[in-house]
Amino acid sequence: MTKAIRIHVNGGPEVLQWEQLPTPQPGPREALIRHEAIGLNFIDIYFRTGLYKMNLPGTIGMEGAGTVLAVGDEVTCVAPGDRVAYAGGPLGAYATERVIPADRLTKLPETIEFPTAAAMMLQGITAHFLLHRTHPVKPGETILIHAAAGGVGLIMCQWAKHIGATVIGVVSTEEKAELARANGATHTIIGHANLCQEVKRLTGGAMVPVVYDSVGKDTFNASLDCLAPLGLMVSYGNASGPVPPVDISVLSAKGSLYLTRPGFATYTANPADLQASAKALFDVVASGAVKIQVNQSFRLEDAARAHMALEARQTTGSTVLLP
């Protein structure tokens, strides 16, 4: 038998139920893995609340690390005993064991421990495609990153500094500002009430070519005002709620701006792209340029408590659930 967090109705953390289920068996092109650690991400909350749709009853979670227990027919990329990690769909990571398409798994280098792997795959691969594909950051550029002390934010700050960019990190408290600065942010701004004025001051009026905004509704308009003409607004999260409908004429009025809403599934749909991003992440972590900070851990059965902490912005860096 396996144990899992199941959702029967959408709602608050209280809908997360700890249940026992038959252990699944891998079919063709699938692998059964035993989780050693599971990543906690804000997208888990979106599925729990119903902002993002899922089949109910079901198990949430998009990231984990563990050991392959068995494989189905036609699987050649992994074998029983392999240490692996994954990120992205299909849902189902909040479980002690699970079945997953084998081509979504990445073999782990021996130097990377399971909690680190579970904490970094979704956030690290997201950071990779945001910085290298959505907007290829160049040495000397000044970029703006919201939630700079969060899981994705801390990785982005370090990686962007490694590239040679100047990072302006937006955070909610002075404690988080110190953390962002310690991880590559050259400048920090607390809150977004005077965001445009602060960015104008820090850039000498030039503003920035790209804003990475995972906050959503509360910061969207302020983020647009921070962009230089022809700048790119990268809206990749909804921590404060979804962005309301946008009048696209605003983009022209504010300097012929670009707007994109990148999704993990699109950037990793091709297994070769997924493996390339994972390798880039492993390499930059192995070099020491990016350090993964697992600052909180919860037992898997305490997932509701972990969700409450994440929603209350009481976490920094990455958080893992331990079966």
Stockholm file with secondary structure:
# STOCKHOLM 1.0

chainA/1-323         MTKAIRIHVNGGPEVLQWEQLPTPQPGPREALIRHEAIGLNFIDIYFRTGLYKMNLPGTIGMEGAGTVLAVGDEVTCVAPGDRVAYAGGPLGAYATERVIPADRLTKLPETIEFPTAAAMMLQGITAHFLLHRTHPVKPGETILIHAAAGGVGLIMCQWAKHIGATVIGVVSTEEKAELARANGATHTIIGHANLCQEVKRLTGGAMVPVVYDSVGKDTFNASLDCLAPLGLMVSYGNASGPVPPVDISVLSAKGSLYLTRPGFATYTANPADLQASAKALFDVVASGAVKIQVNQSFRLEDAARAHMALEARQTTGSTVLLP
#=GR chainA/1-323 SS CEEEEEBSSCCSGGGCEEEEECCCCCCTTEEEEEEEEEEECHHHHHHHHTSSCCCSSBCCCCEEEEEEEEECTTCCSCCTTCEEEEESSSSCCSBSEEEEEGGGCEECCTTSCHHHHHHHHHHHHHHHHIIIIISCCCTTCEEEEESTTBHHHHHHHHHHHHHTCEEEEEESSHHHHHHHHHTTCSEEEESSTTHHHHHHHHTTTCCEEEEEECSCTTTHHHHHTTEEEEEEEEECCCTTCCCCCCCTHHHHHTTSCEEECCCHHHHTSSHHHHHHHHHHHHHHHHTTSSCCCEEEEEEGGGHHHHHHHHHTTCCCBEEEEEC
#=GC SS_cons         CEEEEEBSSCCSGGGCEEEEECCCCCCTTEEEEEEEEEEECHHHHHHHHTSSCCCSSBCCCCEEEEEEEEECTTCCSCCTTCEEEEESSSSCCSBSEEEEEGGGCEECCTTSCHHHHHHHHHHHHHHHHIIIIISCCCTTCEEEEESTTBHHHHHHHHHHHHHTCEEEEEESSHHHHHHHHHTTCSEEEESSTTHHHHHHHHTTTCCEEEEEECSCTTTHHHHHTTEEEEEEEEECCCTTCCCCCCCTHHHHHTTSCEEECCCHHHHTSSHHHHHHHHHHHHHHHHTTSSCCCEEEEEEGGGHHHHHHHHHTTCCCBEEEEEC
//
